[in-house]
Amino acid sequence: MQKKYLMTPGPTPVPAEVLLAQAKPMIHHRAPGYSKVFLSVLDGLKYVFQTKNEILVFSSSGTGGMESAVTNLFSPGDKVIVVNIGNFGTRFTQICEIYGLNVTEIVYEWGERARVSDVAKALEADKEIKGVFATHSETSTGVVNDIKAIGDAVKDTDAAFIVDTVSGLGALEFKTDEWHVDVAVSGSQKALMAPPGVAFVAVSKKAWDMVEKSTLPKFYFSYKKSLAALQKATPQNPFTPPVSLMLCLDEALKMIREEGLENIIKRHNVLGEAARAGVKALGLEFFGACDETSNAVTAVKAPEGIDGKQIVKIMREQFGITIAGGQSKLAGKIFRLGHLGYYDKFDILVTLSGLEMTLKELGYSFQLGAGVSAAEKVFMENPF
């Protein structure tokens, strides 16, 4: 027998209470019973997003939410800025270009954090910019951008500020309204502890004003259709939602409320610190700036002479611990430990123990137990 541990930055483990919600009898998505669940989900999402803005829900992964922000706010030829620090920054660029937007990319080496001064300069250089896209937690590198500072740079311009916080929301501090985020995009399968398949966006008044002027084609992801359905006497989705997943999400959001957002952020801070302490004690190097800010995912360079893909494979096949490898040009060069969502102290300790045994098997030299010991010290000094 081999017990399985899911330690990736998404999908993440789902609590038993949330999984069991799927076993409830099916309800009709146009009946009052579903509307009650739907409104409960929206209320919970507003709490996590820290917003008074309307929340729209779509049956898709987070990428669908990203695409919805492009198609609903802009028109062909509109000038936008994409702050690109990794794989998901590149995704924003690809979506914008597919829909015919005029994209100015501010590109950084993978592992770097965006500089707010670069965004401010780009906005100052072209007053016709209508949107600024940025990633909160860049899952591919473990780097977290300073969304608050970027929001301050964008707020007094005509541009909308669109943020992908798919792996940030619920794990890292994120204040939609206070940070002047006009469209915040996230998904169900990361820190919100639910299965994949639901995306949601928080939309500001500034963004709604742009929705009225947008001429890009949209149908399934139409904000207007979603808002009209939400405003019916029996609030609902415009098209058939994933009812069972919404029941899961409702249960997960209730658990989040019960723990409290402040406590959740603290828990993630300690989990991230412990993971980094363990990695450092093993003499491993972090990838880029991930050691400074990321409490959602820790990105680690594979030791010299060792293929990162082998680390991922051995941990999964021999020890039952699934971690993530590097994406795109980082394949085989890094591995990533996820710790966002339904995680506690012992998930980190088990993962570090498995990592130690894997590295020993691959011939890497270090003191066995050093990583686990360092993480334990963090947990003892920082109870939550």
MARKE-771190 format. One record per residue (C-alpha): residue number from 1; residue in one letter; x, y, z. Coordinates in steps of 0.1 Angstrom, whole numbers, plus 5000, padded with zeros to 4 digits. Layout:
BEGIN
{nr->NUM; rest->A; x->X; y->Y; z->Z};
...
This chain:
BEGIN
{nr->1; rest->M; x->5000; y->5000; z->5000};
{nr->2; rest->Q; x->5012; y->5035; z->4992};
{nr->3; rest->K; x->4995; y->5066; z->5007};
{nr->4; rest->K; x->4993; y->5094; z->4982};
{nr->5; rest->Y; x->5002; y->5131; z->4989};
{nr->6; rest->L; x->4993; y->5158; z->4964};
{nr->7; rest->M; x->5018; y->5187; z->4968};
{nr->8; rest->T; x->5014; y->5206; z->4936};
{nr->9; rest->P; x->5004; y->5242; z->4931};
{nr->10; rest->G; x->4971; y->5231; z->4916};
{nr->11; rest->P; x->4950; y->5211; z->4917};
{nr->12; rest->T; x->4954; y->5209; z->4954};
{nr->13; rest->P; x->4940; y->5185; z->4981};
{nr->14; rest->V; x->4902; y->5188; z->4987};
{nr->15; rest->P; x->4889; y->5183; z->5022};
{nr->16; rest->A; x->4866; y->5154; z->5028};
{nr->17; rest->E; x->4837; y->5177; z->5037};
{nr->18; rest->V; x->4840; y->5194; z->5003};
{nr->19; rest->L; x->4843; y->5161; z->4984};
{nr->20; rest->L; x->4812; y->5148; z->5001};
{nr->21; rest->A; x->4792; y->5178; z->4990};
{nr->22; rest->Q; x->4793; y->5163; z->4955};
{nr->23; rest->A; x->4773; y->5133; z->4969};
{nr->24; rest->K; x->4743; y->5155; z->4976};
{nr->25; rest->P; x->4712; y->5149; z->4954};
{nr->26; rest->M; x->4713; y->5169; z->4921};
{nr->27; rest->I; x->4693; y->5201; z->4921};
{nr->28; rest->H; x->4680; y->5221; z->4892};
{nr->29; rest->H; x->4700; y->5251; z->4883};
{nr->30; rest->R; x->4669; y->5272; z->4876};
{nr->31; rest->A; x->4652; y->5264; z->4909};
{nr->32; rest->P; x->4653; y->5284; z->4942};
{nr->33; rest->G; x->4674; y->5257; z->4959};
{nr->34; rest->Y; x->4703; y->5264; z->4935};
{nr->35; rest->S; x->4699; y->5302; z->4938};
{nr->36; rest->K; x->4704; y->5298; z->4975};
{nr->37; rest->V; x->4737; y->5280; z->4969};
{nr->38; rest->F; x->4748; y->5304; z->4942};
{nr->39; rest->L; x->4742; y->5335; z->4964};
{nr->40; rest->S; x->4761; y->5318; z->4993};
{nr->41; rest->V; x->4790; y->5311; z->4969};
{nr->42; rest->L; x->4790; y->5347; z->4957};
{nr->43; rest->D; x->4790; y->5360; z->4993};
{nr->44; rest->G; x->4819; y->5338; z->5002};
{nr->45; rest->L; x->4839; y->5349; z->4972};
{nr->46; rest->K; x->4834; y->5385; z->4980};
{nr->47; rest->Y; x->4848; y->5378; z->5014};
{nr->48; rest->V; x->4879; y->5361; z->4999};
{nr->49; rest->F; x->4884; y->5387; z->4972};
{nr->50; rest->Q; x->4879; y->5415; z->4998};
{nr->51; rest->T; x->4855; y->5433; z->4975};
{nr->52; rest->K; x->4821; y->5449; z->4972};
{nr->53; rest->N; x->4822; y->5445; z->4934};
{nr->54; rest->E; x->4800; y->5421; z->4915};
{nr->55; rest->I; x->4814; y->5385; z->4912};
{nr->56; rest->L; x->4807; y->5366; z->4880};
{nr->57; rest->V; x->4811; y->5328; z->4879};
{nr->58; rest->F; x->4820; y->5307; z->4849};
{nr->59; rest->S; x->4823; y->5269; z->4842};
{nr->60; rest->S; x->4860; y->5268; z->4832};
{nr->61; rest->S; x->4895; y->5268; z->4845};
{nr->62; rest->G; x->4912; y->5301; z->4855};
{nr->63; rest->T; x->4923; y->5306; z->4819};
{nr->64; rest->G; x->4886; y->5311; z->4809};
{nr->65; rest->G; x->4885; y->5339; z->4835};
{nr->66; rest->M; x->4916; y->5354; z->4820};
{nr->67; rest->E; x->4901; y->5353; z->4785};
{nr->68; rest->S; x->4868; y->5368; z->4797};
{nr->69; rest->A; x->4886; y->5399; z->4810};
{nr->70; rest->V; x->4901; y->5405; z->4775};
{nr->71; rest->T; x->4869; y->5399; z->4755};
{nr->72; rest->N; x->4846; y->5419; z->4778};
{nr->73; rest->L; x->4866; y->5450; z->4783};
{nr->74; rest->F; x->4884; y->5457; z->4750};
{nr->75; rest->S; x->4880; y->5463; z->4713};
{nr->76; rest->P; x->4903; y->5453; z->4684};
{nr->77; rest->G; x->4934; y->5475; z->4683};
{nr->78; rest->D; x->4931; y->5487; z->4719};
{nr->79; rest->K; x->4965; y->5493; z->4735};
{nr->80; rest->V; x->4973; y->5473; z->4765};
{nr->81; rest->I; x->5004; y->5465; z->4787};
{nr->82; rest->V; x->5011; y->5430; z->4798};
{nr->83; rest->V; x->5035; y->5426; z->4828};
{nr->84; rest->N; x->5052; y->5392; z->4820};
{nr->85; rest->I; x->5073; y->5374; z->4846};
{nr->86; rest->G; x->5066; y->5338; z->4836};
{nr->87; rest->N; x->5044; y->5313; z->4819};
{nr->88; rest->F; x->5011; y->5328; z->4829};
{nr->89; rest->G; x->5022; y->5363; z->4820};
{nr->90; rest->T; x->5029; y->5349; z->4786};
{nr->91; rest->R; x->4994; y->5334; z->4786};
{nr->92; rest->F; x->4979; y->5369; z->4790};
{nr->93; rest->T; x->4999; y->5381; z->4761};
{nr->94; rest->Q; x->4988; y->5352; z->4739};
{nr->95; rest->I; x->4951; y->5358; z->4747};
{nr->96; rest->C; x->4954; y->5396; z->4740};
{nr->97; rest->E; x->4972; y->5390; z->4707};
{nr->98; rest->I; x->4946; y->5364; z->4695};
{nr->99; rest->Y; x->4919; y->5390; z->4700};
{nr->100; rest->G; x->4937; y->5417; z->4681};
{nr->101; rest->L; x->4949; y->5439; z->4709};
{nr->102; rest->N; x->4980; y->5461; z->4705};
{nr->103; rest->V; x->5002; y->5446; z->4732};
{nr->104; rest->T; x->5032; y->5463; z->4749};
{nr->105; rest->E; x->5050; y->5436; z->4769};
{nr->106; rest->I; x->5071; y->5444; z->4799};
{nr->107; rest->V; x->5091; y->5412; z->4800};
{nr->108; rest->Y; x->5113; y->5400; z->4828};
{nr->109; rest->E; x->5136; y->5370; z->4831};
{nr->110; rest->W; x->5117; y->5341; z->4847};
{nr->111; rest->G; x->5124; y->5343; z->4884};
{nr->112; rest->E; x->5123; y->5381; z->4885};
{nr->113; rest->R; x->5096; y->5403; z->4901};
{nr->114; rest->A; x->5081; y->5431; z->4881};
{nr->115; rest->R; x->5093; y->5467; z->4889};
{nr->116; rest->V; x->5065; y->5491; z->4894};
{nr->117; rest->S; x->5086; y->5519; z->4880};
{nr->118; rest->D; x->5086; y->5501; z->4846};
{nr->119; rest->V; x->5048; y->5500; z->4846};
{nr->120; rest->A; x->5046; y->5537; z->4855};
{nr->121; rest->K; x->5070; y->5547; z->4828};
{nr->122; rest->A; x->5050; y->5527; z->4802};
{nr->123; rest->L; x->5018; y->5543; z->4812};
{nr->124; rest->E; x->5034; y->5578; z->4811};
{nr->125; rest->A; x->5048; y->5571; z->4777};
{nr->126; rest->D; x->5014; y->5563; z->4761};
{nr->127; rest->K; x->4982; y->5579; z->4774};
{nr->128; rest->E; x->4961; y->5556; z->4751};
{nr->129; rest->I; x->4968; y->5525; z->4771};
{nr->130; rest->K; x->4934; y->5510; z->4781};
{nr->131; rest->G; x->4945; y->5480; z->4802};
{nr->132; rest->V; x->4973; y->5467; z->4823};
{nr->133; rest->F; x->4975; y->5429; z->4829};
{nr->134; rest->A; x->4996; y->5414; z->4857};
{nr->135; rest->T; x->5000; y->5381; z->4875};
{nr->136; rest->H; x->4998; y->5381; z->4913};
{nr->137; rest->S; x->5014; y->5347; z->4921};
{nr->138; rest->E; x->5033; y->5334; z->4891};
{nr->139; rest->T; x->5028; y->5297; z->4896};
{nr->140; rest->S; x->5056; y->5287; z->4871};
{nr->141; rest->T; x->5083; y->5304; z->4891};
{nr->142; rest->G; x->5070; y->5309; z->4926};
{nr->143; rest->V; x->5074; y->5347; z->4924};
{nr->144; rest->V; x->5048; y->5371; z->4937};
{nr->145; rest->N; x->5043; y->5406; z->4922};
{nr->146; rest->D; x->5035; y->5437; z->4943};
{nr->147; rest->I; x->5000; y->5441; z->4931};
{nr->148; rest->K; x->4992; y->5469; z->4955};
{nr->149; rest->A; x->5020; y->5490; z->4942};
{nr->150; rest->I; x->5011; y->5483; z->4905};
{nr->151; rest->G; x->4975; y->5491; z->4913};
{nr->152; rest->D; x->4986; y->5525; z->4928};
{nr->153; rest->A; x->5004; y->5532; z->4895};
{nr->154; rest->V; x->4974; y->5524; z->4874};
{nr->155; rest->K; x->4945; y->5538; z->4894};
{nr->156; rest->D; x->4946; y->5574; z->4882};
{nr->157; rest->T; x->4948; y->5565; z->4845};
{nr->158; rest->D; x->4921; y->5555; z->4821};
{nr->159; rest->A; x->4935; y->5519; z->4820};
{nr->160; rest->A; x->4918; y->5490; z->4837};
{nr->161; rest->F; x->4940; y->5469; z->4860};
{nr->162; rest->I; x->4934; y->5431; z->4853};
{nr->163; rest->V; x->4951; y->5406; z->4877};
{nr->164; rest->D; x->4954; y->5368; z->4875};
{nr->165; rest->T; x->4953; y->5357; z->4912};
{nr->166; rest->V; x->4945; y->5321; z->4904};
{nr->167; rest->S; x->4972; y->5307; z->4927};
{nr->168; rest->G; x->4973; y->5338; z->4950};
{nr->169; rest->L; x->4937; y->5342; z->4962};
{nr->170; rest->G; x->4931; y->5326; z->4995};
{nr->171; rest->A; x->4968; y->5319; z->5001};
{nr->172; rest->L; x->4984; y->5354; z->4999};
{nr->173; rest->E; x->4971; y->5388; z->5009};
{nr->174; rest->F; x->4949; y->5402; z->4982};
{nr->175; rest->K; x->4927; y->5432; z->4985};
{nr->176; rest->T; x->4907; y->5437; z->4953};
{nr->177; rest->D; x->4891; y->5471; z->4961};
{nr->178; rest->E; x->4919; y->5486; z->4983};
{nr->179; rest->W; x->4945; y->5477; z->4957};
{nr->180; rest->H; x->4924; y->5492; z->4928};
{nr->181; rest->V; x->4921; y->5459; z->4909};
{nr->182; rest->D; x->4894; y->5463; z->4882};
{nr->183; rest->V; x->4891; y->5426; z->4872};
{nr->184; rest->A; x->4905; y->5400; z->4896};
{nr->185; rest->V; x->4905; y->5365; z->4881};
{nr->186; rest->S; x->4908; y->5332; z->4901};
{nr->187; rest->G; x->4897; y->5296; z->4901};
{nr->188; rest->S; x->4884; y->5269; z->4924};
{nr->189; rest->Q; x->4912; y->5243; z->4924};
{nr->190; rest->K; x->4940; y->5261; z->4943};
{nr->191; rest->A; x->4938; y->5278; z->4977};
{nr->192; rest->L; x->4900; y->5276; z->4977};
{nr->193; rest->M; x->4903; y->5238; z->4982};
{nr->194; rest->A; x->4877; y->5227; z->4956};
{nr->195; rest->P; x->4880; y->5206; z->4925};
{nr->196; rest->P; x->4889; y->5222; z->4892};
{nr->197; rest->G; x->4862; y->5236; z->4869};
{nr->198; rest->V; x->4850; y->5269; z->4883};
{nr->199; rest->A; x->4865; y->5303; z->4874};
{nr->200; rest->F; x->4853; y->5336; z->4889};
{nr->201; rest->V; x->4860; y->5373; z->4883};
{nr->202; rest->A; x->4855; y->5404; z->4905};
{nr->203; rest->V; x->4845; y->5433; z->4883};
{nr->204; rest->S; x->4848; y->5470; z->4893};
{nr->205; rest->K; x->4827; y->5500; z->4881};
{nr->206; rest->K; x->4856; y->5512; z->4860};
{nr->207; rest->A; x->4856; y->5478; z->4843};
{nr->208; rest->W; x->4819; y->5478; z->4838};
{nr->209; rest->D; x->4821; y->5512; z->4820};
{nr->210; rest->M; x->4846; y->5495; z->4796};
{nr->211; rest->V; x->4823; y->5465; z->4792};
{nr->212; rest->E; x->4797; y->5489; z->4777};
{nr->213; rest->K; x->4821; y->5501; z->4750};
{nr->214; rest->S; x->4837; y->5467; z->4742};
{nr->215; rest->T; x->4832; y->5454; z->4706};
{nr->216; rest->L; x->4852; y->5421; z->4708};
{nr->217; rest->P; x->4830; y->5390; z->4703};
{nr->218; rest->K; x->4819; y->5371; z->4733};
{nr->219; rest->F; x->4791; y->5347; z->4741};
{nr->220; rest->Y; x->4796; y->5321; z->4768};
{nr->221; rest->F; x->4819; y->5344; z->4787};
{nr->222; rest->S; x->4797; y->5375; z->4784};
{nr->223; rest->Y; x->4797; y->5397; z->4815};
{nr->224; rest->K; x->4764; y->5413; z->4804};
{nr->225; rest->K; x->4747; y->5379; z->4802};
{nr->226; rest->S; x->4761; y->5368; z->4836};
{nr->227; rest->L; x->4750; y->5401; z->4852};
{nr->228; rest->A; x->4715; y->5398; z->4837};
{nr->229; rest->A; x->4711; y->5363; z->4850};
{nr->230; rest->L; x->4724; y->5373; z->4884};
{nr->231; rest->Q; x->4698; y->5401; z->4886};
{nr->232; rest->K; x->4668; y->5379; z->4880};
{nr->233; rest->A; x->4643; y->5374; z->4908};
{nr->234; rest->T; x->4658; y->5339; z->4911};
{nr->235; rest->P; x->4696; y->5346; z->4907};
{nr->236; rest->Q; x->4713; y->5321; z->4885};
{nr->237; rest->N; x->4740; y->5315; z->4859};
{nr->238; rest->P; x->4732; y->5323; z->4822};
{nr->239; rest->F; x->4741; y->5288; z->4812};
{nr->240; rest->T; x->4741; y->5254; z->4829};
{nr->241; rest->P; x->4766; y->5256; z->4858};
{nr->242; rest->P; x->4786; y->5226; z->4872};
{nr->243; rest->V; x->4760; y->5222; z->4900};
{nr->244; rest->S; x->4780; y->5196; z->4920};
{nr->245; rest->L; x->4812; y->5217; z->4919};
{nr->246; rest->M; x->4792; y->5247; z->4931};
{nr->247; rest->L; x->4781; y->5227; z->4961};
{nr->248; rest->C; x->4817; y->5218; z->4967};
{nr->249; rest->L; x->4828; y->5254; z->4964};
{nr->250; rest->D; x->4801; y->5265; z->4988};
{nr->251; rest->E; x->4813; y->5241; z->5014};
{nr->252; rest->A; x->4849; y->5251; z->5009};
{nr->253; rest->L; x->4841; y->5288; z->5013};
{nr->254; rest->K; x->4822; y->5281; z->5045};
{nr->255; rest->M; x->4854; y->5264; z->5058};
{nr->256; rest->I; x->4874; y->5294; z->5048};
{nr->257; rest->R; x->4850; y->5317; z->5067};
{nr->258; rest->E; x->4853; y->5295; z->5097};
{nr->259; rest->E; x->4891; y->5296; z->5098};
{nr->260; rest->G; x->4892; y->5333; z->5090};
{nr->261; rest->L; x->4911; y->5349; z->5062};
{nr->262; rest->E; x->4936; y->5365; z->5085};
{nr->263; rest->N; x->4944; y->5331; z->5101};
{nr->264; rest->I; x->4946; y->5315; z->5066};
{nr->265; rest->I; x->4972; y->5340; z->5054};
{nr->266; rest->K; x->4992; y->5334; z->5086};
{nr->267; rest->R; x->4990; y->5297; z->5081};
{nr->268; rest->H; x->5003; y->5300; z->5045};
{nr->269; rest->N; x->5031; y->5324; z->5057};
{nr->270; rest->V; x->5043; y->5298; z->5082};
{nr->271; rest->L; x->5040; y->5269; z->5057};
{nr->272; rest->G; x->5060; y->5288; z->5031};
{nr->273; rest->E; x->5086; y->5298; z->5056};
{nr->274; rest->A; x->5090; y->5262; z->5068};
{nr->275; rest->A; x->5092; y->5248; z->5032};
{nr->276; rest->R; x->5119; y->5274; z->5024};
{nr->277; rest->A; x->5138; y->5267; z->5056};
{nr->278; rest->G; x->5138; y->5230; z->5048};
{nr->279; rest->V; x->5150; y->5235; z->5012};
{nr->280; rest->K; x->5178; y->5259; z->5024};
{nr->281; rest->A; x->5190; y->5235; z->5050};
{nr->282; rest->L; x->5195; y->5209; z->5023};
{nr->283; rest->G; x->5219; y->5232; z->5005};
{nr->284; rest->L; x->5195; y->5237; z->4976};
{nr->285; rest->E; x->5190; y->5270; z->4957};
{nr->286; rest->F; x->5157; y->5287; z->4952};
{nr->287; rest->F; x->5147; y->5298; z->4917};
{nr->288; rest->G; x->5149; y->5336; z->4913};
{nr->289; rest->A; x->5130; y->5357; z->4938};
{nr->290; rest->C; x->5107; y->5329; z->4950};
{nr->291; rest->D; x->5125; y->5328; z->4984};
{nr->292; rest->E; x->5115; y->5363; z->4992};
{nr->293; rest->T; x->5077; y->5363; z->4988};
{nr->294; rest->S; x->5061; y->5330; z->4978};
{nr->295; rest->N; x->5039; y->5313; z->5004};
{nr->296; rest->A; x->5019; y->5295; z->4977};
{nr->297; rest->V; x->5046; y->5275; z->4959};
{nr->298; rest->T; x->5083; y->5271; z->4965};
{nr->299; rest->A; x->5104; y->5268; z->4933};
{nr->300; rest->V; x->5138; y->5251; z->4937};
{nr->301; rest->K; x->5167; y->5246; z->4913};
{nr->302; rest->A; x->5176; y->5209; z->4906};
{nr->303; rest->P; x->5211; y->5202; z->4920};
{nr->304; rest->E; x->5239; y->5203; z->4894};
{nr->305; rest->G; x->5240; y->5170; z->4875};
{nr->306; rest->I; x->5205; y->5159; z->4886};
{nr->307; rest->D; x->5176; y->5160; z->4862};
{nr->308; rest->G; x->5146; y->5177; z->4879};
{nr->309; rest->K; x->5123; y->5154; z->4861};
{nr->310; rest->Q; x->5139; y->5125; z->4880};
{nr->311; rest->I; x->5132; y->5142; z->4913};
{nr->312; rest->V; x->5095; y->5145; z->4904};
{nr->313; rest->K; x->5093; y->5109; z->4891};
{nr->314; rest->I; x->5110; y->5093; z->4921};
{nr->315; rest->M; x->5089; y->5112; z->4946};
{nr->316; rest->R; x->5057; y->5103; z->4929};
{nr->317; rest->E; x->5065; y->5066; z->4921};
{nr->318; rest->Q; x->5085; y->5055; z->4951};
{nr->319; rest->F; x->5071; y->5078; z->4978};
{nr->320; rest->G; x->5036; y->5086; z->4966};
{nr->321; rest->I; x->5043; y->5124; z->4968};
{nr->322; rest->T; x->5033; y->5143; z->4937};
{nr->323; rest->I; x->5052; y->5176; z->4933};
{nr->324; rest->A; x->5054; y->5198; z->4901};
{nr->325; rest->G; x->5082; y->5200; z->4877};
{nr->326; rest->G; x->5094; y->5231; z->4857};
{nr->327; rest->Q; x->5072; y->5244; z->4830};
{nr->328; rest->S; x->5083; y->5253; z->4794};
{nr->329; rest->K; x->5120; y->5263; z->4794};
{nr->330; rest->L; x->5124; y->5254; z->4830};
{nr->331; rest->A; x->5115; y->5217; z->4824};
{nr->332; rest->G; x->5140; y->5195; z->4842};
{nr->333; rest->K; x->5158; y->5225; z->4857};
{nr->334; rest->I; x->5135; y->5232; z->4887};
{nr->335; rest->F; x->5109; y->5214; z->4908};
{nr->336; rest->R; x->5081; y->5231; z->4927};
{nr->337; rest->L; x->5065; y->5223; z->4960};
{nr->338; rest->G; x->5029; y->5235; z->4964};
{nr->339; rest->H; x->5016; y->5245; z->4998};
{nr->340; rest->L; x->4984; y->5265; z->4991};
{nr->341; rest->G; x->4950; y->5255; z->5003};
{nr->342; rest->Y; x->4942; y->5224; z->5024};
{nr->343; rest->Y; x->4977; y->5220; z->5040};
{nr->344; rest->D; x->4991; y->5217; z->5075};
{nr->345; rest->K; x->5025; y->5213; z->5091};
{nr->346; rest->F; x->5028; y->5176; z->5085};
{nr->347; rest->D; x->5022; y->5179; z->5048};
{nr->348; rest->I; x->5054; y->5200; z->5046};
{nr->349; rest->L; x->5073; y->5176; z->5068};
{nr->350; rest->V; x->5063; y->5145; z->5048};
{nr->351; rest->T; x->5072; y->5163; z->5016};
{nr->352; rest->L; x->5107; y->5174; z->5028};
{nr->353; rest->S; x->5113; y->5138; z->5041};
{nr->354; rest->G; x->5104; y->5124; z->5007};
{nr->355; rest->L; x->5126; y->5150; z->4990};
{nr->356; rest->E; x->5155; y->5140; z->5012};
{nr->357; rest->M; x->5152; y->5103; z->5005};
{nr->358; rest->T; x->5148; y->5111; z->4968};
{nr->359; rest->L; x->5180; y->5133; z->4967};
{nr->360; rest->K; x->5199; y->5106; z->4986};
{nr->361; rest->E; x->5189; y->5080; z->4960};
{nr->362; rest->L; x->5201; y->5104; z->4932};
{nr->363; rest->G; x->5235; y->5108; z->4949};
{nr->364; rest->Y; x->5231; y->5143; z->4962};
{nr->365; rest->S; x->5253; y->5149; z->4993};
{nr->366; rest->F; x->5237; y->5164; z->5024};
{nr->367; rest->Q; x->5230; y->5156; z->5061};
{nr->368; rest->L; x->5199; y->5134; z->5062};
{nr->369; rest->G; x->5172; y->5150; z->5083};
{nr->370; rest->A; x->5185; y->5185; z->5080};
{nr->371; rest->G; x->5155; y->5198; z->5059};
{nr->372; rest->V; x->5129; y->5182; z->5082};
{nr->373; rest->S; x->5146; y->5195; z->5113};
{nr->374; rest->A; x->5148; y->5231; z->5099};
{nr->375; rest->A; x->5111; y->5230; z->5091};
{nr->376; rest->E; x->5102; y->5217; z->5125};
{nr->377; rest->K; x->5121; y->5246; z->5141};
{nr->378; rest->V; x->5100; y->5270; z->5121};
{nr->379; rest->F; x->5067; y->5253; z->5132};
{nr->380; rest->M; x->5078; y->5253; z->5168};
{nr->381; rest->E; x->5086; y->5290; z->5168};
{nr->382; rest->N; x->5055; y->5300; z->5148};
{nr->383; rest->P; x->5024; y->5282; z->5160};
{nr->384; rest->F; x->4991; y->5286; z->5141};
